[in-house]
Amino acid sequence: MLTTRRRVAAACLLAAVTFSMAGCSSDSDDGSSSDKIAGAGEGETGSPTPSASASAEKDAPKFDLPSDVKAAVENEPTGDATKDAILRDVAYSAQARLEAFGKGTGQTANMNRYFAASALTYWSDRIATVKKDGLTVTGDYRYFGFEVTDVANGKTAAVRYCEDQSKGYSKKISTNKVLRTQPSDKDFILFTLQAAKNSRGDWQVQKQSWKKGDASCVQG
């Protein structure tokens, strides 16, 4: 796991049924002033490359990303079986969300597997809105800095990770025009989330918030 130079306390988790795109601080936004799809990979040509341990999993998910989208996941084992399982599934959730934006629907098998409750409702609605606006995702997305900050009774967990979407963009579906932006600190996003273990044994994201330009991610 990539070690960042600075650590910050986990940001607040949103408890509402519908998440606020404003997140937990004034530094969070909905991307309305940029050409990024907020939350898309927050967004290597082909499918993401799983770790050796993930590829050896009998029940590991498969992701079908558009040919012009890549997802790089930097998530190394901690040595704790419970935390490793949580971080593995949270990494899968990030890839599932990116895949869903690429497909234009939040009702994919991987979204239903790794998201639940208000998180699933929010992303399904958000993905539908983005598609209605005639947009999709393109480019390279990187996920790193995965950390479990709390585990309760082996059933719920608080997790954080960073996303780098400095090479990820929105794209117009009708013309394939890529809406490129100038790189900035806000391309680095800190996600904080709450996950719960379901009856199948998968850890599902239930609540989630993010902060763009967080120092711990920018320096990662």
Secondary structure as UniProt FT lines:
FT   TURN            21..24
FT   TURN            26..27
FT   TURN            32..33
FT   TURN            38..40
FT   HELIX           52..55
FT   TURN            58..59
FT   TURN            67..68
FT   STRAND          69..73
FT   HELIX           81..103
FT   HELIX           109..114
FT   HELIX           117..132
FT   TURN            133..134
FT   STRAND          135..152
FT   TURN            153..155
FT   STRAND          156..172
FT   TURN            173..175
FT   STRAND          178..179
FT   HELIX           185..187
FT   STRAND          188..197
FT   TURN            199..200
FT   STRAND          203..212
FT   HELIX           215..218
//
